[in-house]
Amino acid sequence: MLKLIGVFTSLFLISIIFLRIPQENVGLASFAAKSNLLGSPRSAQRFLNILTGVGILVYLGIAIQLNLSNL
């Protein structure tokens, strides 16, 4: 069960990292601004930073727990 949660957390982190739009990429930035998918750029950036940090902490916790259970 913990391995399954670890896989989903890994996929979640990969998708979050792909959502982080570089500022110099005008095409993707204009799409995000026009579609209002994530709200304002500043709040979207803050939300993605928090979500990425929480995802990393969850992933590290699961990885540590899986490593300790294999000992």
N, CA, C and O atoms as CSV, one atom per row, in Angstrom:
chain,resi,resn,atom,element,x,y,z
A,1,MET,N,N,0.819,-1.196,0.000
A,1,MET,CA,C,0.000,0.000,0.000
A,1,MET,C,C,0.862,1.259,0.000
A,1,MET,O,O,0.566,2.230,-0.696
A,2,LEU,N,N,1.936,1.226,0.794
A,2,LEU,CA,C,2.827,2.379,0.875
A,2,LEU,C,C,3.578,2.589,-0.439
A,2,LEU,O,O,3.853,3.725,-0.825
A,3,LYS,N,N,3.908,1.491,-1.127
A,3,LYS,CA,C,4.571,1.610,-2.433
A,3,LYS,C,C,3.647,2.267,-3.446
A,3,LYS,O,O,4.096,3.070,-4.264
A,4,LEU,N,N,2.369,1.940,-3.400
A,4,LEU,CA,C,1.394,2.528,-4.318
A,4,LEU,C,C,1.254,4.026,-4.073
A,4,LEU,O,O,1.181,4.810,-5.019
A,5,ILE,N,N,1.216,4.417,-2.817
A,5,ILE,CA,C,1.140,5.845,-2.481
A,5,ILE,C,C,2.418,6.547,-2.933
A,5,ILE,O,O,2.368,7.689,-3.391
A,6,GLY,N,N,3.561,5.874,-2.808
A,6,GLY,CA,C,4.832,6.432,-3.258
A,6,GLY,C,C,4.860,6.655,-4.759
A,6,GLY,O,O,5.385,7.663,-5.232
A,7,VAL,N,N,4.298,5.720,-5.506
A,7,VAL,CA,C,4.237,5.867,-6.968
A,7,VAL,C,C,3.344,7.039,-7.345
A,7,VAL,O,O,3.704,7.845,-8.204
A,8,PHE,N,N,2.185,7.140,-6.711
A,8,PHE,CA,C,1.286,8.259,-7.008
A,8,PHE,C,C,1.898,9.600,-6.612
A,8,PHE,O,O,1.704,10.602,-7.301
A,9,THR,N,N,2.628,9.620,-5.513
A,9,THR,CA,C,3.305,10.846,-5.095
A,9,THR,C,C,4.382,11.227,-6.103
A,9,THR,O,O,4.544,12.405,-6.419
A,10,SER,N,N,5.114,10.248,-6.608
A,10,SER,CA,C,6.136,10.521,-7.619
A,10,SER,C,C,5.516,11.098,-8.885
A,10,SER,O,O,6.009,12.087,-9.427
A,11,LEU,N,N,4.449,10.490,-9.352
A,11,LEU,CA,C,3.771,10.995,-10.555
A,11,LEU,C,C,3.181,12.377,-10.324
A,11,LEU,O,O,3.191,13.220,-11.221
A,12,PHE,N,N,2.670,12.608,-9.127
A,12,PHE,CA,C,2.127,13.914,-8.774
A,12,PHE,C,C,3.216,14.983,-8.809
A,12,PHE,O,O,3.003,16.076,-9.334
A,13,LEU,N,N,4.382,14.664,-8.248
A,13,LEU,CA,C,5.486,15.623,-8.258
A,13,LEU,C,C,5.978,15.904,-9.674
A,13,LEU,O,O,6.312,17.043,-10.001
A,14,ILE,N,N,6.025,14.884,-10.506
A,14,ILE,CA,C,6.436,15.093,-11.898
A,14,ILE,C,C,5.462,16.014,-12.608
A,14,ILE,O,O,5.883,16.915,-13.333
A,15,SER,N,N,4.163,15.804,-12.413
A,15,SER,CA,C,3.174,16.663,-13.073
A,15,SER,C,C,3.217,18.086,-12.533
A,15,SER,O,O,3.024,19.033,-13.295
A,16,ILE,N,N,3.466,18.259,-11.243
A,16,ILE,CA,C,3.566,19.600,-10.649
A,16,ILE,C,C,4.762,20.339,-11.230
A,16,ILE,O,O,4.676,21.528,-11.535
A,17,ILE,N,N,5.871,19.635,-11.381
A,17,ILE,CA,C,7.071,20.277,-11.919
A,17,ILE,C,C,6.841,20.684,-13.362
A,17,ILE,O,O,7.337,21.725,-13.792
A,18,PHE,N,N,6.104,19.889,-14.115
A,18,PHE,CA,C,5.802,20.275,-15.493
A,18,PHE,C,C,4.836,21.453,-15.563
A,18,PHE,O,O,4.836,22.180,-16.557
A,19,LEU,N,N,4.021,21.661,-14.545
A,19,LEU,CA,C,3.106,22.801,-14.534
A,19,LEU,C,C,3.813,24.120,-14.275
A,19,LEU,O,O,3.292,25.186,-14.604
A,20,ARG,N,N,4.990,24.051,-13.689
A,20,ARG,CA,C,5.733,25.277,-13.402
A,20,ARG,C,C,6.214,25.873,-14.718
A,20,ARG,O,O,7.139,25.353,-15.343
A,21,ILE,N,N,5.589,26.952,-15.130
A,21,ILE,CA,C,5.834,27.562,-16.435
A,21,ILE,C,C,6.977,28.563,-16.325
A,21,ILE,O,O,6.928,29.471,-15.494
A,22,PRO,N,N,8.009,28.405,-17.160
A,22,PRO,CA,C,9.083,29.398,-17.141
A,22,PRO,C,C,8.573,30.764,-17.603
A,22,PRO,O,O,7.709,30.850,-18.477
A,23,GLN,N,N,9.112,31.820,-17.012
A,23,GLN,CA,C,8.642,33.165,-17.337
A,23,GLN,C,C,8.986,33.566,-18.760
A,23,GLN,O,O,8.246,34.340,-19.367
A,24,GLU,N,N,10.088,33.063,-19.316
A,24,GLU,CA,C,10.498,33.475,-20.654
A,24,GLU,C,C,9.754,32.742,-21.764
A,24,GLU,O,O,9.855,33.126,-22.929
A,25,ASN,N,N,9.015,31.703,-21.425
A,25,ASN,CA,C,8.264,30.964,-22.427
A,25,ASN,C,C,6.925,31.673,-22.652
A,25,ASN,O,O,5.971,31.469,-21.901
A,26,VAL,N,N,6.867,32.506,-23.693
A,26,VAL,CA,C,5.713,33.371,-23.918
A,26,VAL,C,C,4.481,32.562,-24.310
A,26,VAL,O,O,3.368,32.901,-23.906
A,27,GLY,N,N,4.661,31.517,-25.078
A,27,GLY,CA,C,3.516,30.738,-25.538
A,27,GLY,C,C,2.754,30.086,-24.406
A,27,GLY,O,O,1.532,30.205,-24.327
A,28,LEU,N,N,3.462,29.402,-23.532
A,28,LEU,CA,C,2.800,28.744,-22.410
A,28,LEU,C,C,2.293,29.750,-21.387
A,28,LEU,O,O,1.236,29.546,-20.790
A,29,ALA,N,N,3.031,30.832,-21.179
A,29,ALA,CA,C,2.603,31.838,-20.212
A,29,ALA,C,C,1.326,32.527,-20.670
A,29,ALA,O,O,0.444,32.814,-19.861
A,30,SER,N,N,1.229,32.792,-21.972
A,30,SER,CA,C,0.011,33.433,-22.467
A,30,SER,C,C,-1.171,32.478,-22.391
A,30,SER,O,O,-2.301,32.908,-22.161
A,31,PHE,N,N,-0.918,31.171,-22.586
A,31,PHE,CA,C,-2.001,30.195,-22.448
A,31,PHE,C,C,-2.520,30.166,-21.022
A,31,PHE,O,O,-3.729,30.137,-20.793
A,32,ALA,N,N,-1.600,30.175,-20.061
A,32,ALA,CA,C,-2.009,30.135,-18.656
A,32,ALA,C,C,-2.747,31.412,-18.274
A,32,ALA,O,O,-3.693,31.368,-17.488
A,33,ALA,N,N,-2.325,32.546,-18.820
A,33,ALA,CA,C,-2.982,33.808,-18.493
A,33,ALA,C,C,-4.365,33.893,-19.129
A,33,ALA,O,O,-5.306,34.386,-18.507
A,34,LYS,N,N,-4.493,33.414,-20.367
A,34,LYS,CA,C,-5.774,33.491,-21.070
A,34,LYS,C,C,-6.793,32.506,-20.517
A,34,LYS,O,O,-7.976,32.826,-20.399
A,35,SER,N,N,-6.330,31.314,-20.180
A,35,SER,CA,C,-7.266,30.298,-19.706
A,35,SER,C,C,-7.611,30.481,-18.241
A,35,SER,O,O,-8.602,29.927,-17.765
A,36,ASN,N,N,-6.797,31.262,-17.507
A,36,ASN,CA,C,-6.992,31.485,-16.072
A,36,ASN,C,C,-7.082,30.152,-15.331
A,36,ASN,O,O,-7.869,29.986,-14.399
A,37,LEU,N,N,-6.252,29.211,-15.774
A,37,LEU,CA,C,-6.267,27.858,-15.227
A,37,LEU,C,C,-5.845,27.840,-13.766
A,37,LEU,O,O,-6.449,27.139,-12.953
A,38,LEU,N,N,-4.820,28.600,-13.429
A,38,LEU,CA,C,-4.300,28.582,-12.069
A,38,LEU,C,C,-4.484,29.913,-11.351
A,38,LEU,O,O,-3.862,30.130,-10.311
A,39,GLY,N,N,-5.298,30.790,-11.857
A,39,GLY,CA,C,-5.494,32.092,-11.237
A,39,GLY,C,C,-4.432,33.071,-11.681
A,39,GLY,O,O,-3.857,32.921,-12.759
A,40,SER,N,N,-4.166,34.072,-10.861
A,40,SER,CA,C,-3.142,35.054,-11.203
A,40,SER,C,C,-1.769,34.393,-11.166
A,40,SER,O,O,-1.564,33.438,-10.416
A,41,PRO,N,N,-0.828,34.888,-11.963
A,41,PRO,CA,C,0.499,34.250,-12.003
A,41,PRO,C,C,1.201,34.221,-10.645
A,41,PRO,O,O,1.866,33.236,-10.322
A,42,ARG,N,N,1.070,35.264,-9.857
A,42,ARG,CA,C,1.753,35.296,-8.562
A,42,ARG,C,C,1.146,34.282,-7.592
A,42,ARG,O,O,1.875,33.568,-6.905
A,43,SER,N,N,-0.176,34.219,-7.535
A,43,SER,CA,C,-0.807,33.257,-6.621
A,43,SER,C,C,-0.607,31.828,-7.106
A,43,SER,O,O,-0.476,30.907,-6.300
A,44,ALA,N,N,-0.583,31.642,-8.425
A,44,ALA,CA,C,-0.333,30.307,-8.968
A,44,ALA,C,C,1.079,29.848,-8.636
A,44,ALA,O,O,1.292,28.687,-8.286
A,45,GLN,N,N,2.049,30.759,-8.744
A,45,GLN,CA,C,3.432,30.419,-8.421
A,45,GLN,C,C,3.570,30.052,-6.943
A,45,GLN,O,O,4.248,29.083,-6.600
A,46,ARG,N,N,2.932,30.818,-6.083
A,46,ARG,CA,C,2.996,30.539,-4.637
A,46,ARG,C,C,2.316,29.206,-4.313
A,46,ARG,O,O,2.833,28.412,-3.527
A,47,PHE,N,N,1.161,28.971,-4.922
A,47,PHE,CA,C,0.431,27.723,-4.695
A,47,PHE,C,C,1.254,26.524,-5.158
A,47,PHE,O,O,1.328,25.514,-4.458
A,48,LEU,N,N,1.877,26.631,-6.341
A,48,LEU,CA,C,2.689,25.527,-6.842
A,48,LEU,C,C,3.934,25.316,-5.986
A,48,LEU,O,O,4.369,24.179,-5.804
A,49,ASN,N,N,4.516,26.398,-5.457
A,49,ASN,CA,C,5.665,26.254,-4.562
A,49,ASN,C,C,5.280,25.497,-3.291
A,49,ASN,O,O,5.999,24.598,-2.856
A,50,ILE,N,N,4.150,25.863,-2.704
A,50,ILE,CA,C,3.687,25.190,-1.486
A,50,ILE,C,C,3.347,23.733,-1.776
A,50,ILE,O,O,3.720,22.839,-1.016
A,51,LEU,N,N,2.637,23.498,-2.880
A,51,LEU,CA,C,2.252,22.140,-3.242
A,51,LEU,C,C,3.474,21.275,-3.529
A,51,LEU,O,O,3.507,20.105,-3.149
A,52,THR,N,N,4.468,21.835,-4.190
A,52,THR,CA,C,5.698,21.095,-4.472
A,52,THR,C,C,6.440,20.773,-3.181
A,52,THR,O,O,6.935,19.658,-3.014
A,53,GLY,N,N,6.523,21.732,-2.270
A,53,GLY,CA,C,7.193,21.490,-0.990
A,53,GLY,C,C,6.513,20.407,-0.182
A,53,GLY,O,O,7.175,19.535,0.380
A,54,VAL,N,N,5.195,20.458,-0.120
A,54,VAL,CA,C,4.447,19.428,0.614
A,54,VAL,C,C,4.618,18.064,-0.052
A,54,VAL,O,O,4.788,17.053,0.629
A,55,GLY,N,N,4.573,18.039,-1.376
A,55,GLY,CA,C,4.763,16.776,-2.102
A,55,GLY,C,C,6.135,16.175,-1.869
A,55,GLY,O,O,6.271,14.959,-1.731
A,56,ILE,N,N,7.153,17.024,-1.825
A,56,ILE,CA,C,8.511,16.538,-1.571
A,56,ILE,C,C,8.624,15.969,-0.164
A,56,ILE,O,O,9.240,14.923,0.040
A,57,LEU,N,N,8.030,16.659,0.808
A,57,LEU,CA,C,8.073,16.149,2.187
A,57,LEU,C,C,7.345,14.812,2.316
A,57,LEU,O,O,7.821,13.907,3.001
A,58,VAL,N,N,6.197,14.690,1.663
A,58,VAL,CA,C,5.451,13.418,1.692
A,58,VAL,C,C,6.267,12.318,1.033
A,58,VAL,O,O,6.344,11.198,1.538
A,59,TYR,N,N,6.878,12.649,-0.105
A,59,TYR,CA,C,7.690,11.657,-0.818
A,59,TYR,C,C,8.872,11.205,0.031
A,59,TYR,O,O,9.156,10.010,0.117
A,60,LEU,N,N,9.560,12.154,0.656
A,60,LEU,CA,C,10.691,11.785,1.517
A,60,LEU,C,C,10.242,10.934,2.700
A,60,LEU,O,O,10.926,9.979,3.069
A,61,GLY,N,N,9.114,11.265,3.292
A,61,GLY,CA,C,8.593,10.470,4.392
A,61,GLY,C,C,8.282,9.046,3.971
A,61,GLY,O,O,8.602,8.099,4.689
A,62,ILE,N,N,7.664,8.892,2.817
A,62,ILE,CA,C,7.342,7.550,2.312
A,62,ILE,C,C,8.614,6.792,1.976
A,62,ILE,O,O,8.722,5.601,2.269
A,63,ALA,N,N,9.586,7.474,1.359
A,63,ALA,CA,C,10.845,6.808,1.001
A,63,ALA,C,C,11.593,6.342,2.243
A,63,ALA,O,O,12.138,5.238,2.260
A,64,ILE,N,N,11.624,7.163,3.273
A,64,ILE,CA,C,12.300,6.770,4.513
A,64,ILE,C,C,11.587,5.586,5.155
A,64,ILE,O,O,12.224,4.638,5.615
A,65,GLN,N,N,10.260,5.651,5.181
A,65,GLN,CA,C,9.485,4.559,5.776
A,65,GLN,C,C,9.689,3.254,5.019
A,65,GLN,O,O,9.814,2.195,5.635
A,66,LEU,N,N,9.723,3.318,3.681
A,66,LEU,CA,C,9.947,2.101,2.888
A,66,LEU,C,C,11.353,1.559,3.111
A,66,LEU,O,O,11.545,0.345,3.178
A,67,ASN,N,N,12.343,2.454,3.228
A,67,ASN,CA,C,13.705,1.980,3.467
A,67,ASN,C,C,13.853,1.353,4.851
A,67,ASN,O,O,14.567,0.363,5.007
A,68,LEU,N,N,13.192,1.917,5.847
A,68,LEU,CA,C,13.263,1.349,7.188
A,68,LEU,C,C,12.537,0.014,7.279
A,68,LEU,O,O,12.936,-0.854,8.056
A,69,SER,N,N,11.482,-0.161,6.500
A,69,SER,CA,C,10.740,-1.428,6.544
A,69,SER,C,C,11.506,-2.549,5.819
A,69,SER,O,O,11.237,-3.729,6.045
A,70,ASN,N,N,12.459,-2.180,4.948
A,70,ASN,CA,C,13.237,-3.201,4.234
A,70,ASN,C,C,14.439,-3.674,5.033
A,70,ASN,O,O,15.102,-4.626,4.622
A,71,LEU,N,N,14.739,-3.053,6.142
A,71,LEU,CA,C,15.894,-3.472,6.953
A,71,LEU,C,C,15.639,-4.693,7.751
A,71,LEU,O,O,16.522,-5.153,8.475
